[in-house]
Amino acid sequence: MAIKTRVDDDWIERVVDHEDFEKAIERQVKTVENLRRHLEKNPTEQAKADLGRAVQRLSEWYRWTEQWNESLKLKDEAIAIWAELGRERARTLVLLQKALTQHFAGDKEAAYTRFDLLLSRLNHVEELQNYLDFAHDWRARCLARDGRFEEAKADMEEALKLRIQRGNEPHIQETRRLLDSLSTIQ
């Protein structure tokens, strides 16, 4: 289910339609519970991957509702699942999401350390470079929240450059909007 979100003035991603979102969270919690039971009865790689995707989605949705601890707990579960399955791209995405969540939860030092490590890794591992723009975008949001606008702008410009190369128009438009917001703060 696609959930429409926006980035607010605090640089946090917020859900647009809260009523539908609450129902979606309830369904996703039940889905995770059912997938856990299914995995116990049928411990296949596919069942584990299904649980990994569901847990990862729910962890993001909890982030959007500022349930930081629950979000981080589920992110750790998803990271472990993807590591066990050897799915490095999926694991890397959740690690990036965890850095953003850690920052919003108040653990800024851990967030920036994780971003730095991941950016270094993304720059050196070709198969993971498709997440480089997200790393720059999300770190820029954290920097902006901390009033580090020049650094945030540089990261957002890098995200825009990468997204233009890929030609993903919705991401390009949103990144330009965020970059414009950063430029007006200066």
CORNORSUL-V615552 format. One record per helix or strand of 3 or more residues. SS is the DSSP state (alpha for helix, beta for strand). FROM is the first residue (numbers start at 1). TO is the last residue. Records with the same first field share a line. If there is no record, write none. Layout:
BEGIN
SS->FROM-TO, FROM-TO
END
This chain:
BEGIN
beta->5-7, 13-15
alpha->18-41, 45-64, 68-85, 88-104, 108-124, 126-145, 149-166, 169-185
END
